[in-house]
Amino acid sequence: MTTLDIAFAGVGLVAAASGLLAVTTRHVVHAALWLVVCLGSVAGCYLVLGAELVALVQLLVYVGAVVVLVLFALMLTRAPIGPNPEVTTSRAHRALAAVLGAGVTALLLSVLLPVAGPARKRPGTSNTAVAEQVFGTWVWPFEALSLLLLVALVAAFAISRMTRAAEVAQSALPEMTAPERISQ
């Protein structure tokens, strides 16, 4: 076992643990922060594997854009920060989700472990080939994704302003009794 194998296992363990924490925490902001750690760890896995360009794209697109978008959307919409008792599931649903997640993980491992065995030689892929694919073939899906993120940010801003305008309109009305409100 080489030091690269140990480094990959360590970074992969951090990615798996932070991904699990991102999904299981009840605080929305904590979940977003654990998502930052998870996506950064995945970029670290790419670095250990020697795919520097993919690691950079991972950091720029996912950590730099998606997580910032999530955090801004949370701030702009004034979502509840702490645990929300209205958004919860029963223990049976959580147990079923855990069983289904374990089943999918076992299925993926049964397919991917034989492929990733040490007996196989993988052809090397250069950064030039990956860059040609990303900035040639896949440039339009990346642009569509950035446009989608921009629209989501503008929509979050618009939603946050609509609720504030309704609150201002409500606070400007004089206090009326119930019969006066009905007659209007």
JONOR-V538084 format. One line per field, one symbol per residue. ss: DSSP state (H for helix, E for strand, - for the rest). psi: psi as a letter, one per 30 degrees, with the letter a starting at -180 (. if undefined). burial: 1 if it has 24 or more other ideal C-beta (glycine too) atoms within 12 Angstrom, else 0. A space follows every 50 residues. Layout:
ss->???
psi->???
burial->???
This chain:
ss->--HHHHHHHHHHHHHHHHHHHHHH---HHHHHHHHHHHHHHHHHHHHHH- -HHHHHHHHHHHHHHHHHHHHHHHHH--------------HHHHHHHHHH HHHHHHHHHHHHHHH-----------HHHHHHHHHHH-HHHHHHHHHHHH HHHHHHHHHHHHHHHHHHHHHH-----HHHHHH-
psi->kleeeeeeeeeeeeeeeeeeeeeflfkeeeeeeeeeeeeeeeeeeeeefg ieeeeeeeeeeeeeeeeeeeeeeeeefhlkeakjffillleeeeeeeeee eeeeeeeeefefeeeglffkkkkkkleeeeeeeegdegeeeeeeeeeeee eeeeeeeeeeeeeeeeeeeeffklklleeeeef.
burial->00000001001001100110010000011011011111111111110110 10111011101110111111111100100000000000000000000000 00000000000000000000000000000000010000000000000010 0010010000000000000000000000000000
